[in-house]
Amino acid sequence: MVRPCVGVLALQGAFREHAAAVTRLGAEAREVRQLGHMDGIDAMIIPGGESTTMGKLLVELGMLDPLRQRIENGMPVYGSCAGLILLCREIENSTQPRLGVLDATVRRNAFGRQVDSFETELDLPELGLPPFPAVFIRAPVLTGVGSRVRVLAEVRGQAVAVRQDNVLATSFHPELTPDTRLHRYFLDMCGN
């Protein structure tokens, strides 16, 4: 079995934790800070952080369009929290740079401010039992999804985990828990 090389966008946010999770599962993790770092990667993780800053940096570094093209050509991508925002086609009340590869509309900070962050046990049938320990920090929600988007989990009637073909996105931070099932699910999307 070939170990996939998973790029982890390392411009800011919880990239180290994502890299550690996929490494624990036997994949190679590569921190991606510039365009040349994407050479040879099989998949990409876009971590949580601040989506506006990450989008601007992707533009400044000349990475936004090449990354979008690779995703549109089938490269698996997983975005958590800010990563989900960057993947969405529409961001409510925002014109910030985005990849726009997920046919969905997102609302930033939908559960409130930093002090409103929470943890919950999330039913995620794709991962089986027990429920998944989900950490929500200034989390977004999807307020609309296209017909090709499959909702994997909801909180308070709002979509917080989705998949569209090679695109996986969550409002929460699985990298902040010891549970690696969601990263395993993503690696399975990569053919590992």
N, C-alpha and C positions, 0 to 999 in steps of 0.2 A: 504494500500500500504506500502510495506516494504522499508525503507530508505536504499539505498545501501551505503556501506562503501567504499569510494574511497581513495586509498592510493595515496599520492603525494610524489614522490621521492624528498627528502629534503637534498640532498648533497650539492647543490649550485643552483644558478639561481632563477627564479621567482616562486618558489614553493608556497609562501604565497598567491600570487595573484590568482593562480589556486585553492588553498584550499578555499579562500574566495568566488570565483565564484560558486563552486559546493555547498558550504554551503548555499549561497543565494538561490540556487535552491532546497533546502530541503534535500540534501544528507549529509551524515556524511563524513568529510574529516579527514584523518589521515596522519601526516607527517611520512614518512618512511626514517629512517636513518641507519637501520641495519636489518639483515635478519628476526629477530623475529617480527619486526614491520609489516611484510607482513601477519602474521597470521590473518585470519578473514577478510581480505579485499576482496571486490568483483571485483574491477577494479583498474587500476593504471594510473596515469598521470605522464609523464616524461617531465619536464619543459625545457624551454630554459636555456642557460648557456654556459658552455664550454664543448663540447662533449668529448674531449680527457680526460679532468680531470674527468668527470663523469664516463666514461668507466673504467678508471684506478681504481677509488674508488669502483665501482661495483665489480671489480675483487678482490681488496684487502679485501673488506668486505665479500667476499664469496656470493655475491648476484646475480652475472651475470647469472650463469647457472640456479639457482632456479627460477629467474624471467623469463628467456627465457622459461623454461619448463611450467610455469603457463600460459604464453601467448600461447604457442603451444597447451596447453590443453583447450584453449577457453576463458581465462580471457580477458575481454575487456581492451585495452590499448590505450592511446592517447599520442602522443608525439608532442610537439611544438618546432620548430627550432632545438636546440641541441637534443631534444628528437626524432625528426624525423631522424636525423643523426644516433643516436644510434639504431633505429629500423631497418634501412636499411641493406640489405644483403651485398651491396657493397658501399664503400666510395672511391671516386676517389682519387688516390695518397695517400692512407692511409692504414696502417695495425692496426690502433687503435682498442681496444676492442669494440665490438658492440653486440647487441642482435641478429641481422640478421633475424628477423621474418617478415620483409616487403620485398617482392620480387621487389626490386627497387635499382637503383644506384643513389647516391646523390653526388652533388658537393657542398662542403662547401664554405661559403662566396661568393656565386655566383653573388650577386648584388654589391659586393665591400666591402670596409672597413666600420668601424663605421660611418664615416662622410657621407657615401653613404646611410645610413638608410633612410627609407621613409615610408609614410602612403599612402594608396590608398583605394578607394571604390571597393570592390571585388564582382563580381557576383558569388554567391554560390547558385545555384538553390535548393540544398537540404535544405537550410535555408529559402527560399522564399525572399520576398522583405521586406525592402529596401536592397540595396547592403550592404555587411558586411564591417565594418571599420577595415582594416587589417594593422597591424604595423609590418614592416620588419626591423630587426636589424641584420646586418651582416648575412643575411638570406641565407640558402641553397636552391637549387632547385633540383628536380629530373630530371636526364638526361635520364633515362630509367625506364620503369615499366613492370612488368610481366603481363601475360594475366588475372590473377585474381585481379589485382589492378585496381580500378575504380578512374579515375581522377575527382575530384570534382570542382577544380578551377585552372585556369592558370593566369600567369602574363607574359606579353611579350613572349607568346608562350611556357612558361615553367610551368610544373606542380608544384603547391605550396600547394595543398590540395588533399589528397588521402584517400581511404579506401580499405582495403583488409580484408574481413570477420570481425574479432573482432579487427582489427588494424586500428586506425585513426591517421593521421599525417598531420601537417601543417608546412609550412616554417615560418609562421608569428605567432604573439603573441596575441591571442584573450583575454588573461587574463589582458592585459594592456588597455582594452577598457571597457566601461560599458555594452556593448552588450553581453548578456549571451547565445545567440542562439547556438553557437558552443558547449558550455559546456552542454546545454540542449540536443543537438543532441547526444553527447557522453553518457549522462545519459540514453537516450532512448536506446542506444546500450546495456546498462547494464540491461535493462528490467524495468527501472523506468518510 
